[in-house]
Amino acid sequence: MLSEWSRARGHRSCHVLGRGQNYVTWSPNIKTVVFSVMYQLNNVKYTTEKPKQRARDHEVIDRVPLGEADSFIDHYDVKLTPKQKITVKSRRQLEKLGLRHHILGQTFP
C-alpha cells in the first residue's frame, strides 16, 4: 500500500492517506495501532464503522493537488502490514521526524 503521512491543521499530528482514502484510529499507541478506513456520516460524524448501505459514498477521500503535496505531506510511503498496522521501519522513520498520528475524536477532527 502506498501511503502518505500528512500534517493536519498545522500540527505535527498526522493521519495516513492511501489510495485516496483516509485511514484513522482510536488508539494512542503507535506500536499497536490498527488503521481503518474513515467514513463521514451525515456530513458531520467521522467514524471507522462501515455503513451498512453505500459505504463507498461515505468514505473520506482527500485529493491534494500535486503542486501543493510537499507543503501538505510530511512523509511518503508509510508502510502498513496486512493487518493495517504501521511497520517497524516506518514507525522508526516517523519517530525520527517527530511525527505522531491522529486519534479520532481526540486530535481529529
Secondary structure, DSSP 4 states (H G I P E B T S, - for coil): --EEEEEETTEEEEEEEETTEEEE-S-S-TTT---EE-EEETTTEEESSPPSS-HHHHB-B----GGGHHHHEEEE---B-TTS-B-HHHHHHHHHHT-EE--BTTTB-
